[in-house]
Amino acid sequence: MNNFEAVFTSYEWDDIKQKLDNVTLSDVEYSLQKRQRTLDDFLNLISKAAASKLEVMARMTRAITQKRFGKVIQLYAPLYLSNECQNICTYCGFSLDNKLKRKTLSDTEIMIEASVLKTMGVNHVLLVSGEANKTVGITYFLNAVRLLKPHFANISIEVQPLSEDEYRLLHQEGVHSILVYQETYHQEVYKQYHPKGKKSNFQFRLDTPDRVGRAGIHKMGLGVLLGLEDWRVDSFFNAAHIDYLQKEYWKSKFSVSFPRLRPAEGIIEPNFIMEDKDLLQLICAYRIWNEDLEISISTRENENFRNHIVSLGATSMSAGSKTNPGGYAVDPQSLEQFETSDERSMEVIKNMIKGAGYDPVMKDWDSVYCGV
């Protein structure tokens, strides 16, 4: 049975870091001129040397994105189901050692939250929870999907890593995509950030996208938590993971997200600071390297950045987001996973997108397309 581990172990963190440090401007220019690009080109484009070519990269990114995806932005909103969690993660507001009130939505509360999202025009919903298998496990998720499926065209899930059989059950219920972030690919540092709980198992999390792929899920979303480790090295490993998955599970689609550390209850300070210009360079590098990759921008980012990224590579954005269970109506004061930066309403975001000459899309996929 194939898995990413063989690819992962073929690289050394320090070797990739050294390669990044040794990239020259000529290497960057060579990668920009190529028609077909490899992981080595992606490495060149995220290097410090490539920063001087950011304007060129941005123009290329805009042209490639419009050619492949048109001038549209898909909009979605998260629905947080629970903030219960059995992990200690030093950067997350849901961490087990954060002794604040926990909440898991009941069936009635799920539908109350859903009704608010519907009034916002939301048709793509992302279900999110802490990692508490005993109280918020596959039975709970399947029930939530069944409740919500009649009301939303697209249901995605970002929860704890599950088994292949559990992902198959979610696929059968009509779940469109699974998002799972490795947080950091630095195995030793990963242990420091995740000292307790099932999430401390680096290998189990690393294998998760393979289980998702074998289960036949329509789309997978990957990313790293930007701020835990050197963003350039972490992003290379994330790109290597995507490259492997696209070849192995070629029937699936793939997206990448860019969560930067945001304030949350009990959160640590970022270990590595990533400036807006760095994030723009990373987004451009992904687009120039991989024209088919969907690029998602969350409300973690500030208004100014999100305004400009509409025409610079983004294909989907969240809006009007609440990162706490019941945050839309049931319990606005419940524990947040993190603070949002862009707090504008869905309607304001739609108008901003239109003002940039793009079309905000609330529904571009339906389960009927694949017979679910």
N, C-alpha and C positions, 0 to 999 in steps of 0.2 A: 504493500500500500504506500503510494507516494505521499510525502508531506514536505512542508517547507523546511524542516529541520536540516536536511542535507544541504540545502542552499545556504541557510543561515550559518551553519558551522563552517562553510567554505570561506567565510569572511572573518577578519579580525577587526575589532573596533579601532584599535590604534593604527592599523594599516590604512583603513579608510580615512582616518583623520589626517594621516601623513600625506596620502594622495591628494586630499582636498587642499592641504597647505602648499602642495607643489604644483598645482594647476597654474598655468600661465595664461596671459591674455591671448596668445596664439592658439592655445588649446580651446579657449572659449569661442573664438572666432571660427575655428574649424567646426565645432559642434553646431554653431548657428547656421553654417552654410550647408550642412548635410540635409539630404532629403529623408533618409531613414535614420533614426537616432536610437542609441542603445543606452544601457545603464551608465556606461562610461561618460556618455554625453550629458546625462542628467547630473552626474557628479560634477562635471565641468561647470554646468550652468548654476549650481548652488554654491559654488566656491566663492571665496572673497574676491578672486580675480574677476569674476563675472559681474560684480557690483557696478563696475564702470560701464557696462553694457546694458544697464537696466532699461534705459529708454528704448533701445532697439528691441530688447526682449518684450517690452510692454506692447509695442506696435505689432510684433509678430503674434503675440498672445491674442490680441484683439482680433486680428485677421483670421487666425486659425479657429478661434472659438465661434466667430460668426459663420465661417464656412461649414463647420461641423454641426453646430447647434442652433444656428440662426440667432436672431436678436430677441431671445426669450429668457425669462428667469422663472423657474418653478418655485412656488412658495409653499411652505409647510409650517407647522407649529408642533412643538412637543406637548405631550400630555403625560405628566409625571404621575405614576400610579402609586409609588411608595418611596419613603425615605428610610425605611428599615434597611439595615446593612450589618452583616457579620464580619466585615473586613475592617482592618485598620489601614487606612491610606492617608499618609501625612498631608496630602494636598486637597482632600475632599471634605466638603461640609457634611456628608453623610457618614463619615468615618465612625466606627463603633465606639471609639473613645470620646466622641462628642456627646456629652450627657444632656441632650435636649430631647424634647418631646418628639416621638416618632408617629408617623401616620401612614396607613395603607387605605386606599380608597375602597369603599364598598361598591356593589353593583350600582346602587342608586347614585352614589357620588360620582362614579365614572360617567354616568349618563348626564348628570348635571354639568360636569366639566365639558363633556362632548357638546352639549347644547350651546354652551358659550362659544366654543370653537366654530360651530356651524353658523352662528350669527356673525362671526368674523369672516365667513366665506371660506373657511378652511376645508379642503377636501383631501389633503395629504397630512396624515397625523403620524407622529413619531412617539411610540410608547416607551417610556423610560422608567427605570426603577433602581433602587439600591440592590445590593446582592445579598438577599436573605432567602436561601432556598426553602427553608421550612415554612415560611409564611408567604413568600412571593416566589413561587416556583412555576413549573410548567402548567400545572392545573389552573393556577390563577391566570397565567398569561393566555391560555387557550380560552378561558371564560371571557376575559376582557376582549379578545379578538372577536369572539362570537357576538358579544354585545355591540361592538362598534362597527363591524363589517357592513351592516345595512346602511350605515350613515356616512361612510368615507370610501372614496374610490381607491385609496392607497393607504395601507397600514405598514409602517416600518417599526422595528423593535431595536432598542438599545438597552440590553439588560445583561445579567451575568452570563458567562460562557455556559452553553448547554451541551448535551450529548447529541450525537448525530441523529439518533431516533427522535429526540425532542425537537430538533430542527425540522425533521420530516413532518412531524405533527403540525408544526406551525405553518409549514409550506402547504400542507393539505387544507388548512383552515383559510388560506388565502393571504398570508403575510407576504408582502412584496419584497422587502429587503431587511437585512440584518446588519447592524453596525456594531463593530467591536474594535476597540483601540488597544494596542499593545502598551500604551502609555510611554514606555521607553524600551528600546531594544538592547540597552546596556544591561546585561544580565546581573551583574554585581550591584549596580546602582538600583536596579529594580527591587532587589531584596530590601534595601534601605527604606524605600518609599512604601513598601507593602510588607510590614513585619508580621502581620497576623491575618488569618482567614484564608479561605480557598484561593483568593486572588494572589496570594503569595506564591502560588505554583506557577512559575514563569512558563514552563514547558506546556502546561495544559492550556494556558491562554494563547501561547504561540501557535498551537495546533488548531485553535478554534476556527479560523477561516477555512481550513481544510474540511472540517466537519460540516460547516455551512455549505461549502461547495458540493460535497458528496450528497448532501440532502436535496440539492437541486433548487436552492433559493434563487430567485430571479436576479437580485442585486446584492452585492456586498459593499459595505463602507468601511474603510480603514483610516487610520491616522495615528499620530503620536501627540502626547500632551506637551506642547511647546513651552519650555521653561524648566523641565526636569533635567535635561541633559543638553549637550551641544546639538542645536537644532539641525545643523548640516549633516552630522553623522547619523543621527536618528532618522532623518528624512531619507537618507540614502538607503538605510535598511528597510524603511517603509516602502520605498519605491521598488526595492528588490523583491519584497513580499508581493506587491501588486503585480510585478512582472511575472513572477512564478505563477500566481493564481490565474492570471489572464491566459496563460498558456495551458494550464492544467484544467481549468473550468471555463472553457472558451464560450460556453453557452450563456454564462452569467455576465451581467454588467458590473461595473465597478465605479466607486466614487471615493474621493479623498476629502477629509475635513481637516481643519487647522485649529483645534482648540488651544488657545493660549491660556496660561494660568490666570484665573480671575479671582478676586477676593471672595472668600467663603468663610464660614464659621470655623475657626481654629486652623486656617490654612497657613502653610509655610510661604515664605517669600520665594519667588522664582530663583532657581539656581543659575539659570542663564537668561539674560534679558534679550528678547527678540523685538526689535524695532519694527515699525510699520513698513519701512523700506525693505527690511529683511523678509517679512511675510510676503510682500509683493514679489520679490525676487523668487521666493519658493513657489508661489502660485504660477508665475510665468514659466519656471523651469518644468513644473509638472505638465503644463499645457503644451509647451514646445516639444517635450519628450514624448508625450502620450496624448494624441489628439482625441481619442475616444473616452478618456477618463472624465467622469463628471466631477465638478468641483463645487463643494458646498461651503457656504459662509454663514456662521451662526451669529446670534445676537451677543456673543462674547465680544465681538469687535465693535469699535466706536462708530458713530454716525458718519463721520467724515470718510473713514476707510471704506465702509459699506457703500456709501454713495459712489465712490470712485471705482470700486471693484466690479460694479454692475457691467461696465463695458470693458473690463480687463480680465476676463477668464471665468467669472462665476457662472454656474449653470443653475444653482438652487440656493435659496436663502430662507432662513427661518425669520418669523416676524411676530411681534406681540407676545413673545415667549414668557412663560412663567416656569421657573425651575424648581418648584416645590409642589408636592401633591395637594391638589385642591386649590392651587394658586389662582385659578381663573375665577372661582366663585365660592367653593366649599369652605376653604380654610386659607385665606390669603396670608396668614401669619405663620404658616407651618415652615419647618426648616428647609431652606434652599440648598441646592447642591452648590451653586455659585451665583454671584451677582451678574445680571446682564449689564451690558454697556449701552447697547442701542435699545431704548425702551419705547420707541415709537410704535404706534398702533399698526395693525395690518393695513388699514386703509391708507395711512400716511406712507408706508413703504410702497404700496402699489402705485401711488401717485408719484413717488420719487422715481420709481422704475420707468413709468411712462414718460416722465420729464426727461429721462436720459435717452429716450427714443427706443426703449425696449418694451416688450409685452410681458406683464406679470401673468403667469399661468397658474390657475388653481387646480386644474385637473388635466393631466396629459397621459394618463394610463388607467386602465380598468382591468379587474381580474378576469373579465369575460374574454380578454384578448388571449389568454393562455388556458382557457377552459376551466378555471378554478371556480 
